[in-house]
Amino acid sequence: MFIFKPKRKLTNMKKWLIGSFVGAIIVFAWQFLSWSLLGVHSGGMKYHAAQDSIITFLSSTISEDGAYMLPTAPPGSSEKQRQERMKQQEGKPWASVIYHSQFKTNMAMQMTRGFLVDLFLVFSLIYILTRGGTPPAMRIFAGSVVVGLFTFLWGPYTGHNWFDLPMAMIKGDLIDALAGG
């Protein structure tokens, strides 16, 4: 017996969700490869032979997790005091330290959040690119590259600009932005 079942077209929302899920898997896979097997980010952080003694010293002097700019004026300093501190430090060494009191190896939560962020970003990109109807492939590619560059310039490059993060530290982010954007 033959039963006629009409083919149902996928709605735009279903297409967006499927595309978002597939795109998030691709972006997540790229992030995994770039941070692990490909070594794109290997120049981002340097090794120091005295790391154990540095960590011991930091642990004995820092009481809470956070990002520290060394040296800087204490909280509550006046603008004049901050300016004097800056003049005193001219030409001298400085450091920015991101300190965590515990090293954790369980990455399940970070990976889950990372995938959800990728899903949201791909969905957002699809939404932006399809507002005027289905765009041609070149517009999709160009839009993706522009969004990738925007995120790089707004995020890691801003850190390079204002906090003097070394280019070696953000070069991998630029490659990620172009590849995953």
KARAKA-V477109 format. One record per pair of residues at least 12 apart in sequence whose C-alpha atoms are under 10 Angstrom apart, sorted by the first residue. I is the first residue (numbers start at 1). J is the second residue. If there is no record, write none. Layout:
i:j
I:J
I:J
This chain:
i:j
12:130
12:134
13:127
15:126
16:122
16:123
16:124
16:125
16:126
16:127
16:130
17:119
17:122
17:123
17:126
18:123
19:119
19:122
19:123
19:126
20:118
20:119
20:120
20:121
20:122
20:123
20:124
20:125
20:126
20:127
21:115
21:116
21:118
21:119
21:120
21:122
21:123
22:119
22:122
23:118
23:119
23:121
23:122
23:123
23:126
23:180
24:114
24:115
24:116
24:117
24:118
24:119
24:120
24:121
24:122
24:123
24:180
25:115
25:118
25:119
25:122
26:118
26:122
26:180
27:114
27:115
27:118
27:119
27:121
27:122
27:176
27:179
27:180
27:181
28:111
28:114
28:115
28:116
28:117
28:118
28:119
28:180
29:115
29:180
30:176
30:179
30:180
31:114
31:115
31:118
31:173
31:176
31:179
31:180
32:111
34:172
34:173
34:175
34:176
34:179
35:172
35:173
35:176
39:172
40:170
40:171
40:172
40:173
40:174
40:175
40:176
41:168
41:169
41:170
41:171
41:172
41:173
41:175
41:176
42:168
42:169
42:171
42:172
43:166
43:167
43:168
43:169
43:170
43:171
43:172
44:165
44:166
44:167
44:168
44:169
44:170
44:171
44:172
44:173
45:166
45:168
45:169
45:170
46:168
46:169
55:99
55:101
58:97
58:99
58:100
58:101
59:99
59:100
59:101
62:99
62:100
62:101
63:99
63:100
63:101
64:99
64:100
64:101
65:98
65:99
65:100
65:101
65:102
66:97
66:98
66:99
66:100
66:101
67:96
67:97
67:98
67:99
67:100
68:95
68:96
68:97
68:98
68:99
69:94
69:95
69:96
69:97
69:98
69:163
70:93
70:94
70:95
70:96
70:97
71:85
71:86
71:89
71:92
71:93
71:94
71:95
71:96
72:85
72:86
72:89
72:94
72:95
73:85
73:86
95:163
96:163
96:164
96:165
118:180
121:147
121:181
122:144
122:180
122:181
125:140
125:143
125:144
125:147
125:181
126:140
126:143
126:144
128:140
128:143
129:141
129:143
129:144
141:181
142:181
143:181
144:177
144:178
144:179
144:180
144:181
145:177
145:178
145:179
145:180
145:181
146:177
146:178
146:181
147:177
147:178
147:180
147:181
148:173
148:174
148:175
148:176
148:177
148:178
148:179
148:180
148:181
149:173
149:174
149:175
149:176
149:177
149:178
149:181
150:177
150:181
151:173
151:174
151:177
151:178
151:181
152:170
152:171
152:173
152:174
152:175
152:176
152:177
152:178
152:181
153:173
153:174
153:177
155:170
155:173
156:169
156:170
156:171
156:172
156:173
156:174
157:170
157:171
157:173
157:174
